[in-house]
Amino acid sequence: MGKSKSYDRIFRENIEQLVVPLANRLLNLTLPALQEIPDDLHQTIERKPDFLKKVLHPNEADNYILHFEFQTKDDDEMLDRMLEYYAMLYRKYGVPVRQYVFYIGGGMSKMKSHLFHTTLSFRYELINASEVDYHLFLNSSVPEEVLLTVLGDFKQDKADDVLEAIVSKLSELVPRSLRLKRYIKQLEILSNLRNLQELTIKISEKMALVYDLKTDVRYKQGIEQGIEQGIERSIELMVEKMLRQGKLSHEDIADIADVTLEYVAHIARQLTDQNQ
């Protein structure tokens, strides 16, 4: 799997748990209730948005569409795409559209976020993760948001200390070994965006949270990894079975299987695609 696809997969799996706390903590947005945008709109645009929901307020006049994109690289067509999304969404729903592009690549994004013509003025909000104080993410109680710590501004703090703090915080929030290892693996992939993957792996192994090996025998490591893969497959099959029975909600299945709600939704979409 290519690097860009690995990053995309992480955000696709975590998007539901990630956007709401980001909106609250980073953008000071209050989201009383979210409503799905029908799939038929997705089919009319070239590329499916990363996150697209209608925000419902007690006062209907305050409703708006919330649109999030995550970028690892600059896209010369981003401004045009965001303008196209805005026009289509406003035409269909008749409410304002708030758009945010969260840039997680290295350095500062050079993408244009403003458009000023004689008869048109348009802008979306461009946020550089590298400018955000890493404590904002580290102090979160949401594991998916804690992962973003590695993409923030470390200020004068050493990378070793920040990475150790991330792994420690994840271990506090996710006591279950299997889920914790999944988050640590995602952390290792994201850390590559800051050229910290090797250090991240070293620290996670030193803290004995990912590979609980008593010796450094590669054969034994291979056996344990095989067992983990078997456990993950068993969980996947269990979720599939409960979904096929159709007796439980996605929330109940997530609680029983000890997985995220997005993971259940992902398996549900796979089953739908198979049936079609």
C-alpha positions as CSV (number, residue, x, y, z in Angstrom):
1,M,0.0,0.0,0.0
2,G,1.4,3.4,-1.0
3,K,2.1,6.1,1.7
4,S,-0.6,8.5,0.6
5,K,-3.1,5.6,0.6
6,S,-2.0,4.7,4.1
7,Y,-2.6,8.2,5.4
8,D,-6.0,8.4,3.6
9,R,-7.0,5.1,5.2
10,I,-6.2,6.4,8.7
11,F,-8.3,9.5,8.3
12,R,-11.1,7.6,6.6
13,E,-11.2,5.2,9.6
14,N,-11.0,7.9,12.2
15,I,-12.9,10.7,10.5
16,E,-16.2,10.5,12.6
17,Q,-14.3,10.5,15.9
18,L,-11.9,13.2,14.7
19,V,-13.8,16.0,13.1
20,V,-16.2,16.9,16.0
21,P,-13.4,17.4,18.7
22,L,-11.3,19.3,16.1
23,A,-14.3,21.5,15.3
24,N,-14.8,22.1,19.0
25,R,-11.3,22.6,20.2
26,L,-9.6,24.1,17.2
27,L,-12.4,26.1,15.5
28,N,-14.7,26.8,18.4
29,L,-17.6,25.4,16.6
30,T,-20.6,23.9,18.5
31,L,-22.2,21.0,16.7
32,P,-25.6,20.2,18.4
33,A,-26.5,17.5,15.8
34,L,-25.2,16.2,12.5
35,Q,-27.2,14.9,9.6
36,E,-25.8,12.7,6.8
37,I,-25.6,14.2,3.3
38,P,-27.3,11.8,0.8
39,D,-24.9,9.7,-1.3
40,D,-26.5,10.9,-4.5
41,L,-24.7,14.2,-4.1
42,H,-21.4,12.3,-3.8
43,Q,-22.0,10.7,-7.1
44,T,-22.3,14.0,-8.9
45,I,-18.9,15.3,-7.9
46,E,-15.5,14.1,-9.1
47,R,-14.0,13.3,-5.7
48,K,-15.9,12.4,-2.5
49,P,-15.3,14.9,0.3
50,D,-13.5,13.6,3.4
51,F,-16.2,14.8,5.7
52,L,-19.5,16.3,4.8
53,K,-22.5,16.8,7.2
54,K,-25.3,19.1,7.8
55,V,-25.1,20.8,11.2
56,L,-28.5,21.2,12.8
57,H,-29.2,23.9,15.4
58,P,-32.4,24.4,17.5
59,N,-32.8,27.6,15.5
60,E,-33.1,26.4,11.9
61,A,-31.8,29.6,10.6
62,D,-28.4,28.7,12.1
63,N,-28.1,25.5,10.2
64,Y,-25.1,25.0,7.8
65,I,-23.1,22.4,5.9
66,L,-19.7,21.4,7.5
67,H,-17.1,20.3,5.0
68,F,-13.6,19.1,6.0
69,E,-10.7,18.0,3.8
70,F,-7.4,16.6,4.9
71,Q,-4.3,17.1,2.7
72,T,-0.8,15.7,2.9
73,K,0.3,17.6,-0.2
74,D,-0.6,20.8,-1.9
75,D,-3.2,20.6,-4.6
76,D,-3.2,23.3,-7.2
77,E,-6.9,22.7,-7.9
78,M,-8.0,22.8,-4.2
79,L,-9.5,26.3,-4.5
80,D,-11.5,25.4,-7.6
81,R,-12.7,22.2,-6.0
82,M,-13.8,23.9,-2.8
83,L,-15.7,26.6,-4.8
84,E,-17.4,23.8,-6.8
85,Y,-18.4,22.0,-3.6
86,Y,-19.8,25.2,-2.1
87,A,-21.9,26.1,-5.2
88,M,-23.4,22.6,-5.5
89,L,-24.1,22.3,-1.8
90,Y,-25.6,25.8,-1.5
91,R,-27.8,25.2,-4.5
92,K,-29.1,21.9,-3.1
93,Y,-29.6,22.9,0.5
94,G,-29.8,26.6,0.5
95,V,-27.8,27.1,3.7
96,P,-24.2,28.4,4.2
97,V,-21.3,26.0,3.8
98,R,-18.3,26.2,6.2
99,Q,-15.3,24.7,4.6
100,Y,-11.9,23.8,6.2
101,V,-8.8,22.2,4.7
102,F,-6.6,20.7,7.4
103,Y,-3.0,20.5,5.9
104,I,-1.0,17.7,7.6
105,G,2.0,17.8,5.3
106,G,5.4,19.2,6.3
107,G,5.9,22.9,6.6
108,M,3.4,25.5,5.4
109,S,0.9,24.9,2.7
110,K,1.1,27.2,-0.3
111,M,-2.4,26.4,-1.6
112,K,-4.6,29.4,-2.4
113,S,-7.6,29.8,-0.1
114,H,-9.0,33.0,-1.4
115,L,-10.6,34.0,-4.7
116,F,-11.4,37.7,-5.6
117,H,-13.0,38.5,-8.9
118,T,-15.0,41.5,-10.0
119,T,-18.3,39.8,-9.3
120,L,-17.2,37.0,-6.9
121,S,-15.4,36.7,-3.5
122,F,-14.8,33.2,-2.1
123,R,-12.6,31.7,0.6
124,Y,-12.2,28.6,2.7
125,E,-10.3,28.1,5.9
126,L,-6.8,26.6,5.5
127,I,-5.3,25.2,8.7
128,N,-1.7,24.1,8.9
129,A,-1.3,21.4,11.5
130,S,2.4,22.3,11.9
131,E,1.3,25.7,13.4
132,V,-1.0,24.2,16.0
133,D,0.5,23.8,19.5
134,Y,0.8,20.0,20.0
135,H,-0.7,20.3,23.5
136,L,-4.1,21.0,22.0
137,F,-4.1,17.5,20.6
138,L,-2.3,15.8,23.4
139,N,-4.7,17.0,26.0
140,S,-7.7,15.5,24.2
141,S,-9.6,12.5,25.6
142,V,-10.2,11.2,22.0
143,P,-7.5,8.8,20.8
144,E,-8.0,9.8,17.2
145,E,-7.2,13.4,18.1
146,V,-4.2,12.5,20.3
147,L,-2.7,10.9,17.2
148,L,-2.5,14.3,15.6
149,T,-0.1,15.5,18.3
150,V,2.7,14.2,16.1
151,L,1.7,16.6,13.4
152,G,1.6,19.7,15.6
153,D,4.2,22.3,16.6
154,F,6.6,20.9,19.2
155,K,7.8,24.3,20.1
156,Q,11.2,23.8,21.9
157,D,10.3,20.4,23.2
158,K,12.3,17.3,22.1
159,A,10.7,14.9,19.7
160,D,11.5,12.0,22.0
161,D,9.6,13.6,24.9
162,V,6.6,14.4,22.8
163,L,6.4,10.9,21.3
164,E,6.7,9.3,24.7
165,A,3.9,11.5,25.9
166,I,1.7,10.5,23.0
167,V,2.2,6.8,23.5
168,S,1.6,7.2,27.3
169,K,-1.6,9.1,26.6
170,L,-2.9,6.5,24.2
171,S,-2.2,3.7,26.7
172,E,-4.3,5.6,29.2
173,L,-7.2,6.1,26.9
174,V,-7.1,2.7,25.2
175,P,-6.6,0.0,27.8
176,R,-7.4,-2.9,25.4
177,S,-4.2,-4.3,23.9
178,L,-5.6,-4.9,20.4
179,R,-7.1,-1.5,19.9
180,L,-4.0,0.2,21.4
181,K,-1.7,-1.6,18.9
182,R,-3.9,-0.3,16.1
183,Y,-3.5,3.3,17.3
184,I,0.2,2.8,17.7
185,K,0.5,1.5,14.2
186,Q,-1.4,4.5,12.9
187,L,0.9,6.8,14.9
188,E,3.9,5.2,13.3
189,I,2.4,5.8,9.8
190,L,1.5,9.5,10.6
191,S,4.9,10.1,12.2
192,N,6.5,9.5,8.8
193,L,5.0,12.8,7.6
194,R,7.4,14.4,10.0
195,N,10.3,12.0,9.4
196,L,9.9,10.6,12.9
197,Q,8.8,7.1,12.0
198,E,12.0,5.4,13.0
199,L,12.1,7.2,16.4
200,T,8.4,6.5,17.0
201,I,8.9,2.7,16.5
202,K,11.9,2.8,18.8
203,I,10.0,4.5,21.5
204,S,6.9,2.4,21.2
205,E,9.0,-0.8,21.4
206,K,11.0,0.6,24.4
207,M,7.7,1.3,26.3
208,A,6.6,-2.3,25.6
209,L,3.2,-1.3,24.3
210,V,3.3,-2.7,20.8
211,Y,5.5,-5.7,20.6
212,D,5.4,-7.5,24.0
213,L,8.4,-9.7,23.3
214,K,10.6,-11.2,26.0
215,T,13.4,-11.8,23.5
216,D,14.4,-10.4,20.2
217,V,13.8,-13.6,18.2
218,R,12.3,-12.7,14.8
219,Y,10.7,-16.1,14.6
220,K,8.8,-15.5,17.8
221,Q,7.8,-12.1,16.6
222,G,6.4,-13.5,13.4
223,I,4.3,-16.0,15.4
224,E,2.9,-13.3,17.6
225,Q,2.0,-11.1,14.7
226,G,0.2,-14.0,13.1
227,I,-1.8,-14.5,16.2
228,E,-2.7,-10.8,16.3
229,Q,-3.8,-11.0,12.6
230,G,-6.0,-13.9,13.5
231,I,-7.6,-12.0,16.4
232,E,-8.3,-9.0,14.1
233,R,-9.9,-11.3,11.6
234,S,-12.0,-12.9,14.3
235,I,-13.3,-9.5,15.3
236,E,-14.1,-8.6,11.7
237,L,-16.1,-11.8,11.3
238,M,-17.9,-11.2,14.5
239,V,-18.9,-7.7,13.4
240,E,-20.0,-9.0,10.0
241,K,-22.2,-11.7,11.7
242,M,-24.0,-9.2,13.9
243,L,-24.5,-6.8,11.0
244,R,-26.0,-9.6,8.8
245,Q,-28.4,-10.5,11.7
246,G,-29.6,-6.9,11.7
247,K,-30.8,-7.1,15.3
248,L,-28.3,-4.6,16.8
249,S,-27.5,-1.0,16.1
250,H,-24.0,0.0,15.0
251,E,-23.4,1.6,18.4
252,D,-24.3,-1.7,20.2
253,I,-22.1,-3.7,17.8
254,A,-19.2,-1.3,18.4
255,D,-19.6,-1.7,22.2
256,I,-19.8,-5.5,22.0
257,A,-16.8,-5.9,19.7
258,D,-14.8,-3.1,21.4
259,V,-14.2,-1.3,18.1
260,T,-14.9,2.2,16.9
261,L,-18.2,3.1,15.3
262,E,-16.4,4.1,12.1
263,Y,-15.0,0.5,11.9
264,V,-18.5,-0.9,12.1
265,A,-19.7,1.5,9.4
266,H,-16.7,0.5,7.2
267,I,-17.5,-3.2,7.5
268,A,-21.2,-2.4,6.8
269,R,-20.3,-0.6,3.6
270,Q,-18.1,-3.5,2.5
271,L,-21.1,-5.9,3.0
272,T,-23.4,-3.6,1.0
273,D,-20.8,-3.5,-1.8
274,Q,-20.6,-7.3,-1.8
275,N,-24.3,-7.7,-1.9
276,Q,-24.6,-5.3,-4.9
